[in-house]
Amino acid sequence: MTTMTDPLVHDHDSGSPWTIDDLKDFPDDAGHRYEIFDGSLLVTPHADVFHGGVANLLNRLLTRQAPDDRIVGQSVGVSRKRTSYFVPDLFVVPKAAFDKGGDALDPADILLVCEVLSPSNARQDLVLKRDEYAIAGIPLYWILDPNKRTLTVLELAADGRYREAAVVEPGRVWRTDKPFPLAFDLGEIF
């Protein structure tokens, strides 16, 4: 018999898909992040200090320049259906998106998601989440790679796939109008 004292074990009917509702029964667990892809539970370690610091520094850079009607946030899930749920490292939404409430952000409200690569999640961020965020119609997907010290900016194209719009490196100011007008040097993070 399984118990909720082990955060990696959860009573669940093995024949049914995992849903957002199942996550509500999980205990707070600072050691793991729980996400769902197409009914399958994904368990990854929480970010280490460096990873978290990089995400927080990018959050601060964006928040300083965000217009009043935009929220730059972290630690809130995104779901396009009950059997898929991802928690991006950073996101940008209109302030009104939080008025809806619910278990997760609606992808239709999201202007940008950003993932910070780490050894434990790189494949998931580069392949799985990239495809899922595109299917969900999220217009911008940024991938911050601390090892390469780059920010890859992906924009959703008319064919429903992301195309690389820029690769930002430290040492010069990068400017964009999406998801709002902003300018920064990636060197402020690295």
N, CA and C of each residue as an Amber inpcrd file, in Angstrom:
protein
   570
   0.8480000  -1.1860000   0.0000000   0.0000000   0.0000000   0.0000000
   0.8800000   1.2310000   0.0000000   0.5340000   2.2290000  -0.8130000
   1.3050000   3.4660000  -0.8670000   0.7360000   4.4800000   0.1070000
   1.5810000   5.3860000   0.5330000   1.1430000   6.4570000   1.4300000
   1.6550000   7.7780000   0.9090000   1.0580000   8.8440000   1.3780000
   1.4760000  10.1790000   0.9470000   2.7200000  10.6490000   1.6940000
   3.2670000   9.8300000   2.5800000   4.4850000  10.2540000   3.2650000
   5.6770000  10.2050000   2.3300000   5.6060000   9.4140000   1.2810000
   6.6530000   9.3790000   0.2750000   6.1830000  10.2380000  -0.8950000
   6.8180000  11.4030000  -1.1370000   6.3240000  12.3060000  -2.1630000
   6.4080000  11.7480000  -3.5710000   7.2000000  10.7000000  -3.7970000
   7.2920000  10.1310000  -5.1310000   6.2490000   9.0500000  -5.3620000
   5.5250000   8.6780000  -4.3240000   4.5290000   7.6330000  -4.4410000
   3.1640000   8.2500000  -4.1530000   2.2050000   7.9420000  -4.9890000
   0.8750000   8.5200000  -4.8420000  -0.1440000   7.4460000  -5.2030000
  -1.1620000   7.2800000  -4.3640000  -2.2200000   6.3410000  -4.6940000
  -2.8860000   6.8050000  -5.9810000  -2.8670000   5.9500000  -6.9660000
  -3.4250000   6.3280000  -8.2520000  -3.7970000   5.0700000  -9.0030000
  -4.9360000   5.1070000  -9.6210000  -5.3700000   3.9900000 -10.4560000
  -4.4650000   3.9420000 -11.6760000  -3.6700000   2.8760000 -11.7830000
  -2.6830000   2.7980000 -12.8550000  -3.3000000   2.7980000 -14.2480000
  -4.5780000   2.5640000 -14.3550000  -5.2180000   2.5590000 -15.6570000
  -5.7320000   3.9120000 -16.1010000  -5.7270000   4.8850000 -15.2090000
  -6.2590000   6.1950000 -15.5810000  -5.1290000   7.2190000 -15.6900000
  -5.3190000   8.2300000 -16.5300000  -4.2730000   9.2320000 -16.6860000
  -4.2030000  10.1660000 -15.4720000  -3.0340000  10.6990000 -15.2330000
  -2.8610000  11.7170000 -14.1990000  -3.5170000  13.0050000 -14.6640000
  -4.0840000  13.7570000 -13.7210000  -4.6990000  15.0480000 -14.0340000
  -4.2430000  16.0840000 -13.0150000  -4.5800000  17.3150000 -13.2900000
  -4.2850000  18.4020000 -12.3490000  -4.9220000  18.1160000 -10.9960000
  -6.0920000  17.5020000 -10.9930000  -6.7720000  17.1970000  -9.7360000
  -5.9350000  16.2730000  -8.8550000  -5.1890000  15.3450000  -9.4480000
  -4.3190000  14.4610000  -8.6700000  -3.2210000  15.2450000  -7.9540000
  -2.7340000  16.2940000  -8.5760000  -1.6480000  17.0780000  -7.9710000
  -2.0870000  17.7870000  -6.6970000  -3.3760000  18.0640000  -6.5720000
  -3.8780000  18.7450000  -5.3720000  -3.6790000  17.9050000  -4.1190000
  -3.5930000  16.5900000  -4.2960000  -3.4350000  15.6890000  -3.1530000
  -1.9840000  15.4930000  -2.7340000  -1.0430000  16.0090000  -3.5180000
   0.3660000  15.8340000  -3.1950000   0.7540000  16.7420000  -2.0360000
   1.6470000  16.2830000  -1.1730000   2.1380000  17.1460000  -0.0950000
   3.1100000  18.1890000  -0.6530000   3.3060000  19.2840000   0.0870000
   4.3560000  20.2160000  -0.2860000   5.6610000  19.4500000  -0.2630000
   6.4370000  19.5940000  -1.2950000   7.6590000  18.8200000  -1.4210000
   8.7240000  19.7050000  -2.0480000   9.5720000  20.2740000  -1.2290000
  10.6010000  21.1890000  -1.7170000  11.6550000  20.4800000  -2.5660000
  11.6460000  19.1670000  -2.5960000  12.6780000  18.4480000  -3.3230000
  12.3230000  18.0710000  -4.7510000  11.0410000  18.2120000  -5.1470000
  10.6280000  17.7540000  -6.4640000   9.6140000  18.7000000  -7.0970000
   9.6070000  18.7010000  -8.4090000   8.5970000  19.4260000  -9.1660000
   7.7540000  18.3730000  -9.8750000   6.4440000  18.5160000  -9.7800000
   5.5240000  17.5830000 -10.4070000   4.8410000  18.2740000 -11.5760000
   4.9260000  17.6460000 -12.7310000   4.2610000  18.1370000 -13.9200000
   3.5900000  16.9280000 -14.5750000   2.7000000  17.2040000 -15.5170000
   1.9870000  16.1280000 -16.1960000   2.0720000  16.3640000 -17.7010000
   2.3920000  15.3150000 -18.4220000   2.3800000  15.3650000 -19.8780000
   1.4690000  14.2600000 -20.3880000   0.3870000  14.6540000 -21.0340000
  -0.5330000  13.7180000 -21.6600000  -0.9170000  12.5690000 -20.7290000
  -1.1810000  12.9000000 -19.4620000  -1.6240000  11.9130000 -18.4880000
  -0.5200000  11.1790000 -17.7540000   0.7400000  11.4310000 -18.1110000
   1.8720000  10.7950000 -17.4330000   2.5040000  11.7750000 -16.4560000
   2.7940000  11.2940000 -15.2610000   3.4070000  12.1280000 -14.2290000
   4.9000000  12.2840000 -14.5020000   5.3810000  13.5330000 -14.4840000
   6.7980000  13.8390000 -14.6380000   7.3120000  14.3740000 -13.3070000
   8.3410000  13.7720000 -12.7740000   8.9140000  14.1940000 -11.4990000
  10.3620000  14.5850000 -11.7530000  10.6930000  15.8350000 -11.4560000
  12.0630000  16.3160000 -11.6180000  12.5010000  16.9960000 -10.3360000
  13.8070000  17.0480000 -10.0970000  14.2770000  17.7630000  -8.9140000
  13.9670000  19.2500000  -9.0460000  13.7080000  19.8930000  -7.9220000
  13.5530000  21.3460000  -7.9470000  14.8720000  21.9690000  -8.3480000
  14.8030000  23.1780000  -8.7990000  15.9860000  23.8960000  -9.2630000
  17.0320000  24.0220000  -8.1620000  18.2950000  23.9570000  -8.5770000
  19.3620000  24.2230000  -7.6130000  19.4970000  25.7320000  -7.4400000
  20.3880000  26.1530000  -6.5720000  20.5360000  27.5680000  -6.2370000
  20.9030000  28.3960000  -7.4650000  21.8440000  27.9170000  -8.2680000
  22.2560000  28.6740000  -9.4580000  21.0980000  28.8340000 -10.4340000
  20.4200000  27.7280000 -10.7380000  19.2790000  27.7400000 -11.6460000
  18.2130000  28.7190000 -11.1590000  17.8780000  28.6180000  -9.8810000
  16.8820000  29.5230000  -9.3050000  17.3270000  30.9680000  -9.3440000
  18.6070000  31.2020000  -9.0950000  19.1410000  32.5680000  -9.1370000
  19.0580000  33.1690000 -10.5210000  19.3870000  32.3830000 -11.5440000
  19.3170000  32.8520000 -12.9280000  17.8730000  33.2140000 -13.2790000
  16.9310000  32.3510000 -12.9310000  15.5170000  32.6310000 -13.2050000
  15.0530000  33.8860000 -12.4730000  15.4720000  34.0580000 -11.2370000
  15.0790000  35.2430000 -10.4680000  15.6950000  36.5200000 -11.0300000
  16.9390000  36.4460000 -11.4880000  17.5640000  37.6320000 -12.0860000
  16.8530000  38.0390000 -13.3730000  16.4850000  37.0660000 -14.2010000
  15.7360000  37.3890000 -15.4140000  14.3720000  37.9660000 -15.0440000
  13.7350000  37.3990000 -14.0510000  12.4500000  37.9270000 -13.5830000
  12.6010000  39.3960000 -13.1850000  13.6400000  39.6990000 -12.4380000
  13.8610000  41.0780000 -11.9930000  14.0900000  42.0230000 -13.1800000
  14.8860000  41.5830000 -14.1590000  15.1300000  42.4110000 -15.3460000
  13.8320000  42.7320000 -16.0800000  13.0010000  41.7070000 -16.2560000
  11.7490000  41.9150000 -16.9750000  10.7530000  42.7370000 -16.1580000
  10.6570000  42.4460000 -14.8680000   9.7050000  43.1590000 -14.0060000
   9.9890000  44.6540000 -13.9780000  11.2630000  45.0250000 -13.9600000
  11.6160000  46.4560000 -13.9450000  11.0890000  47.1920000 -15.1660000
  10.9480000  46.4840000 -16.2810000  10.5450000  47.1460000 -17.5220000
   9.1000000  46.8370000 -17.9340000   8.4510000  45.9730000 -17.1980000
   7.0920000  45.5640000 -17.5670000   6.1020000  46.6990000 -17.3770000
   5.1800000  46.8730000 -18.3210000   4.1150000  47.8640000 -18.1190000
   3.1990000  47.4110000 -16.9860000   2.4460000  48.3430000 -16.4510000
   1.5860000  48.0590000 -15.3040000   0.5380000  46.9840000 -15.5630000
   0.1720000  46.7850000 -16.8200000  -0.8690000  45.7930000 -17.1200000
  -0.2990000  44.4020000 -17.4330000   0.9990000  44.1780000 -17.1420000
   1.6440000  42.8890000 -17.3610000   2.2130000  42.3600000 -16.0470000
   2.1670000  41.0360000 -15.8820000   2.7510000  40.3720000 -14.7190000
   3.8640000  39.4470000 -15.1990000   5.0270000  39.5710000 -14.5970000
   6.1170000  38.6310000 -14.8080000   6.1070000  37.7360000 -13.5790000
   5.9590000  36.4380000 -13.7820000   5.7940000  35.5580000 -12.6310000
   6.5680000  34.2720000 -12.7350000   6.5080000  33.5110000 -11.6310000
   7.1560000  32.2220000 -11.5080000   6.2730000  31.3150000 -10.6610000
   6.5060000  30.0160000 -10.7560000   5.8880000  29.0110000  -9.8770000
   4.3790000  28.8760000 -10.0230000   3.8500000  29.1790000 -11.1970000
   2.4340000  28.9550000 -11.4770000   2.3640000  28.0600000 -12.7040000
   1.5130000  27.0510000 -12.6500000   1.4120000  26.0980000 -13.7390000
   0.6120000  26.6010000 -14.9190000   0.8250000  25.9310000 -16.0540000
   0.1540000  26.2190000 -17.3150000  -0.5030000  24.9240000 -17.7700000
  -1.7600000  25.0030000 -18.1840000  -2.4440000  23.7920000 -18.6200000
  -3.4070000  24.0950000 -19.7530000  -3.3020000  23.2940000 -20.8220000
  -4.2570000  23.4280000 -21.9270000  -5.3380000  22.3650000 -21.8490000
  -5.0950000  21.3290000 -21.0340000  -6.0860000  20.2750000 -20.7850000
  -5.7660000  19.6650000 -19.4270000  -6.7230000  18.9990000 -18.8150000
  -6.5650000  18.4840000 -17.4460000  -5.4270000  17.4690000 -17.3180000
  -5.0530000  16.8310000 -18.4270000  -4.0170000  15.7930000 -18.3760000
  -2.6340000  16.3000000 -18.7930000  -2.4680000  17.6000000 -18.9070000
  -1.1490000  18.1930000 -19.1520000  -1.0120000  19.4390000 -18.2870000
   0.1430000  19.5460000 -17.6430000   0.3720000  20.6470000 -16.7020000
   1.8810000  20.8540000 -16.5890000   2.3350000  22.0520000 -16.9310000
   3.7600000  22.3830000 -16.8290000   3.9300000  23.6320000 -15.9790000
   5.0690000  23.7130000 -15.3090000   5.3900000  24.8700000 -14.4820000
   6.6350000  25.5270000 -15.0790000   6.4550000  26.5810000 -15.8940000
   7.6180000  27.2350000 -16.4860000   8.4310000  27.9750000 -15.4210000
   9.7070000  28.1740000 -15.7130000  10.5580000  28.9060000 -14.7730000
  10.1630000  30.3730000 -14.6840000   9.5710000  30.8980000 -15.7520000
   9.1480000  32.2970000 -15.7750000   8.0610000  32.4410000 -16.8340000
   7.1370000  33.3660000 -16.6270000   6.0920000  33.6190000 -17.6150000
   5.6950000  35.0840000 -17.5650000   5.0580000  35.5450000 -18.6400000
   4.4860000  36.8920000 -18.7030000   3.0490000  36.7470000 -19.1670000
   2.1450000  37.3960000 -18.4300000   0.7220000  37.3910000 -18.7680000
   0.1560000  38.7880000 -18.5430000  -0.9860000  39.0860000 -19.1770000
  -1.7040000  40.3060000 -18.8040000  -2.1760000  40.1670000 -17.3570000
  -2.2200000  41.2520000 -16.6380000  -2.6540000  41.2240000 -15.2420000
  -4.0300000  40.5720000 -15.1000000  -4.8930000  40.7670000 -16.0690000
  -6.2590000  40.2220000 -16.0260000  -6.2900000  38.6920000 -16.0080000
  -5.2030000  38.0290000 -16.4070000  -5.1800000  36.5580000 -16.4210000
  -5.3780000  35.9830000 -15.0230000  -4.9450000  36.7110000 -14.0000000
  -5.0810000  36.2130000 -12.6370000  -6.4880000  36.3860000 -12.0920000
  -7.2910000  37.2160000 -12.7440000  -8.6770000  37.3990000 -12.3140000
  -9.5170000  36.1490000 -12.5660000  -9.0790000  35.2980000 -13.4670000
  -9.8300000  34.0980000 -13.8240000  -9.7710000  33.0270000 -12.7410000
  -8.7140000  33.0420000 -11.9290000  -8.5510000  32.0010000 -10.9230000
  -8.2790000  30.6600000 -11.5750000  -8.5840000  29.5750000 -10.8740000
  -8.4030000  28.2410000 -11.4230000  -7.1440000  27.5560000 -10.9300000
  -6.9160000  26.3670000 -11.4840000  -5.7910000  25.5340000 -11.0820000
  -4.5000000  25.8980000 -11.7980000  -4.6100000  26.5270000 -12.9610000
  -3.4410000  26.8310000 -13.7770000  -3.7650000  27.9880000 -14.7040000
  -2.7140000  28.5770000 -15.2430000  -2.9010000  29.6260000 -16.2390000
  -3.3980000  29.0180000 -17.5380000  -4.2630000  29.7410000 -18.2200000
  -4.7570000  29.3480000 -19.5300000  -3.6970000  29.7600000 -20.5540000
  -3.2190000  28.8300000 -21.3920000  -2.2040000  29.1920000 -22.3830000
  -2.6150000  30.3510000 -23.2840000  -3.9090000  30.5410000 -23.4900000
  -4.3770000  31.6440000 -24.3340000  -4.0330000  33.0030000 -23.7400000
  -3.7800000  33.0560000 -22.4340000  -3.4320000  34.3110000 -21.7710000
  -1.9270000  34.5720000 -21.7290000  -1.1270000  33.5670000 -22.0190000
   0.3170000  33.6840000 -21.8230000   0.9760000  34.3380000 -23.0230000
   1.7750000  35.3500000 -22.7370000   2.5080000  36.0660000 -23.7710000
   3.9080000  35.4820000 -23.9700000   4.4720000  34.9310000 -22.8870000
   5.8340000  34.3920000 -22.9130000   5.9850000  33.3410000 -21.8340000
   6.6650000  32.2360000 -22.1660000   7.1670000  31.2990000 -21.1640000
   8.6700000  31.2170000 -21.3560000   9.3640000  30.9930000 -20.2490000
  10.8130000  30.8540000 -20.2910000  11.2180000  29.6740000 -19.4230000
  12.1140000  28.8670000 -19.9390000  12.6920000  27.7620000 -19.1770000
  14.1960000  27.9720000 -19.0770000  14.7350000  27.6930000 -17.8970000
  16.1770000  27.7460000 -17.6580000  16.6640000  26.2960000 -17.7040000
  17.5770000  26.0060000 -18.6120000  18.0620000  24.6440000 -18.7650000
  18.9190000  24.2240000 -17.5840000  18.7590000  22.9710000 -17.2150000
  19.6390000  22.3500000 -16.2300000  19.8310000  20.9060000 -16.6650000
  20.8790000  20.2310000 -16.1790000  21.1220000  18.8550000 -16.6260000
  19.9260000  17.9220000 -16.4330000  19.1350000  18.1550000 -15.4020000
  18.0160000  17.2460000 -15.1280000  16.8020000  17.5020000 -16.0120000
  16.7320000  18.6530000 -16.6980000  15.5250000  18.9490000 -17.4640000
  15.7560000  19.3800000 -18.9010000  16.9780000  19.3850000 -19.3880000
  17.2660000  19.9530000 -20.7070000  16.4390000  19.3040000 -21.8200000
  16.3910000  17.9940000 -21.8590000  15.6430000  17.3230000 -22.9280000
  14.1520000  17.6690000 -22.8360000  13.6390000  17.6990000 -21.6450000
  12.2270000  18.0260000 -21.4570000  11.9330000  19.4470000 -21.9520000
  12.8090000  20.3980000 -21.6240000  12.5970000  21.7900000 -22.0340000
  12.8110000  21.9960000 -23.5310000  13.8110000  21.3240000 -24.0960000
  14.1580000  21.5250000 -25.5010000  13.2360000  20.8040000 -26.4690000
  12.5990000  19.7380000 -26.0250000  11.7550000  18.9540000 -26.9280000
  10.3020000  18.9540000 -26.4570000  10.0520000  18.3360000 -25.3270000
   8.6900000  18.1390000 -24.8510000   7.9470000  19.4570000 -24.6240000
   8.5200000  20.3290000 -23.8080000   7.8310000  21.5860000 -23.5100000
   7.7640000  22.4800000 -24.7430000   8.8050000  22.4590000 -25.5490000
   8.7750000  23.2570000 -26.7750000   7.5700000  22.8670000 -27.6210000
   7.3690000  21.5730000 -27.8240000   6.2260000  21.1130000 -28.6230000
   4.9010000  21.4510000 -27.9560000   4.7970000  21.2070000 -26.6570000
   3.5400000  21.4600000 -25.9480000   3.1840000  22.9440000 -25.9030000
   4.1730000  23.7950000 -25.6600000   3.9050000  25.2370000 -25.6420000
   3.4750000  25.7240000 -27.0330000   4.0630000  25.1570000 -28.0800000
   3.6620000  25.5360000 -29.4410000   2.2380000  25.0830000 -29.7190000
   1.9110000  23.8350000 -29.3770000   0.5500000  23.3270000 -29.5770000
  -0.4610000  24.1870000 -28.8170000  -0.0530000  24.6600000 -27.6430000
  -0.9360000  25.5090000 -26.8290000  -1.0820000  26.9190000 -27.3860000
  -0.2380000  27.2760000 -28.3590000  -0.3480000  28.5870000 -28.9980000
   0.3420000  29.7160000 -28.2600000   1.2750000  29.4050000 -27.3870000
   2.0010000  30.4520000 -26.6500000   2.9660000  31.1310000 -27.6230000
   2.8240000  32.4520000 -27.8170000   3.5590000  33.1220000 -28.8940000
   5.0780000  33.1940000 -28.7300000   5.5730000  33.2210000 -27.5060000
   7.0200000  33.3350000 -27.2750000   7.4960000  32.2820000 -26.2930000
   8.6030000  31.6470000 -26.6340000   9.2450000  30.6820000 -25.7470000
  10.7290000  31.0270000 -25.7060000  11.2080000  31.3790000 -24.5180000
  12.6150000  31.6910000 -24.3230000  13.2790000  30.5240000 -23.6020000
  14.4670000  30.1650000 -24.0660000  15.2570000  29.1200000 -23.4270000
  16.5700000  29.7370000 -22.9710000  16.7460000  29.8110000 -21.6660000
  17.9500000  30.3900000 -21.0710000  18.9000000  29.2540000 -20.7320000
  20.0860000  29.2680000 -21.3380000  21.0640000  28.2050000 -21.1430000
  22.2400000  28.7390000 -20.3300000  22.2980000  28.4390000 -19.0310000
  23.3880000  28.9430000 -18.1890000  24.7620000  28.4220000 -18.6070000
  24.8470000  27.2050000 -19.1460000  26.1480000  26.6790000 -19.5580000
  26.7180000  27.4330000 -20.7550000  25.8740000  27.7140000 -21.7330000
  26.3080000  28.4500000 -22.9220000  26.2350000  29.9670000 -22.7260000
  25.5550000  30.3760000 -21.6430000  25.3260000  31.7930000 -21.3670000
  24.5970000  32.4720000 -22.5250000  23.5130000  31.8150000 -22.9700000
  22.7100000  32.3390000 -24.0690000  21.2270000  32.3150000 -23.7200000
  20.4990000  33.1460000 -24.4040000  19.0410000  33.1620000 -24.3570000
  18.5650000  32.9530000 -25.7840000  17.9060000  31.8310000 -26.0470000
  17.3570000  31.5650000 -27.3710000  15.9060000  32.0130000 -27.3640000
  15.5740000  32.8940000 -28.2880000  14.2350000  33.4700000 -28.3910000
  13.5100000  32.7690000 -29.5280000  12.4290000  32.0870000 -29.1900000
  11.6160000  31.3790000 -30.1780000  10.2710000  32.0730000 -30.3110000
   9.8370000  32.2560000 -31.5620000   8.5350000  32.8640000 -31.8350000
   7.6710000  31.8610000 -32.5800000   6.4040000  31.8260000 -32.2200000
   5.4620000  30.9140000 -32.8680000   5.1780000  31.4000000 -34.2880000
   5.4060000  30.5300000 -35.2620000   5.1870000  30.8680000 -36.6680000
   3.7720000  30.4760000 -37.0870000   3.4000000  30.8700000 -38.2910000
   2.0560000  30.6030000 -38.8090000   1.7660000  29.1070000 -38.9080000
   2.8020000  28.2820000 -39.0500000   2.5980000  26.8360000 -39.1510000
   2.4330000  26.1620000 -37.7920000   2.4140000  26.9620000 -36.7040000
   2.2100000  26.4190000 -35.3680000   3.4690000  25.8760000 -34.7190000
   4.6330000  26.1570000 -35.2990000   5.9090000  25.7160000 -34.7330000
   6.7410000  26.9410000 -34.3800000   7.6450000  26.7260000 -33.4360000
   8.5320000  27.8180000 -33.0640000   9.6600000  27.9510000 -34.0700000
  10.0250000  29.1940000 -34.3460000  11.2130000  29.4790000 -35.1450000
  12.1360000  30.3420000 -34.3040000  13.4090000  30.1620000 -34.5070000
  14.4070000  30.9240000 -33.7520000  14.4360000  32.3530000 -34.2600000
  14.1440000  33.2950000 -33.3900000  14.1440000  34.7120000 -33.7560000
  15.4500000  35.3950000 -33.3710000  16.1120000  34.8910000 -32.3170000
  17.3720000  35.5000000 -31.8710000  18.0760000  34.5610000 -30.9080000
  19.3840000  34.6880000 -30.8580000  20.1890000  34.0660000 -29.8100000
  20.9510000  35.2110000 -29.1630000  20.6040000  35.4800000 -27.9270000
  21.1490000  36.6270000 -27.1980000  22.3500000  36.1640000 -26.3740000
  23.4210000  36.9400000 -26.4290000  24.6260000  36.6370000 -25.6570000
  24.9850000  37.8400000 -24.8030000  25.7270000  37.6350000 -23.7310000
  26.1550000  38.7500000 -22.8910000  27.0940000  39.6870000 -23.6600000
  27.0850000  40.9450000 -23.2590000  28.0400000  41.8870000 -23.8190000
  27.4550000  42.9680000 -24.6910000  26.1950000  42.8250000 -25.0510000
  25.5490000  43.9080000 -25.8010000  24.0650000  43.9340000 -25.4570000
  23.4880000  45.0890000 -25.5660000  22.0790000  45.2710000 -25.2030000
  21.1980000  44.6730000 -26.2970000  20.2700000  43.8260000 -25.8750000
  19.2870000  43.2450000 -26.7800000  17.9640000  43.9650000 -26.5770000
  17.3180000  44.3230000 -27.6710000  16.0460000  45.0530000 -27.6160000
  14.9610000  44.2610000 -28.3440000  13.7650000  44.3310000 -27.7850000
  12.6180000  43.6730000 -28.4060000  11.3460000  44.4090000 -28.0140000
  10.3040000  44.1870000 -28.7770000   8.9760000  44.7200000 -28.4410000
   8.0590000  43.6310000 -27.9040000   8.5570000  42.3940000 -27.8610000
   7.7320000  41.2690000 -27.4420000   8.3180000  40.6100000 -26.2040000
   7.5880000  40.3970000 -25.1590000   6.1470000  40.5510000 -24.9770000
   5.7270000  41.9800000 -24.6200000   6.7230000  42.8560000 -24.4440000
   6.5210000  44.2890000 -24.2540000   7.8720000  44.9260000 -24.5620000
   7.9180000  46.2400000 -24.8070000   9.2160000  46.8560000 -25.1030000
  10.1910000  46.6910000 -23.9370000  11.3590000  46.1260000 -24.2380000
  12.3730000  45.9700000 -23.2090000  13.7550000  45.9040000 -23.8400000
  14.7420000  46.1970000 -23.0250000  16.1360000  46.1580000 -23.4550000
  16.9790000  45.7400000 -22.2650000  17.8880000  44.7930000 -22.4960000
  18.8010000  44.3880000 -21.4310000  20.0250000  43.7070000 -22.0190000
  21.0760000  43.6700000 -21.2440000  22.2930000  42.9420000 -21.5620000
  22.2660000  41.6560000 -20.7440000  22.3700000  40.5200000 -21.4040000
  22.3530000  39.2440000 -20.7000000  23.4940000  39.1630000 -19.6790000
  24.4930000  40.0200000 -19.8390000  25.5720000  40.1040000 -18.8630000
  25.0890000  40.5180000 -17.4770000  23.8960000  41.1060000 -17.3890000
  23.3280000  41.4400000 -16.0850000  22.9380000  40.1850000 -15.3140000
  22.8020000  39.0790000 -16.0180000  22.4960000  37.7950000 -15.3810000
  23.7590000  36.9690000 -15.2110000  24.5970000  36.9470000 -16.2470000
  25.8180000  36.1510000 -16.2100000  27.0110000  37.0450000 -15.9560000
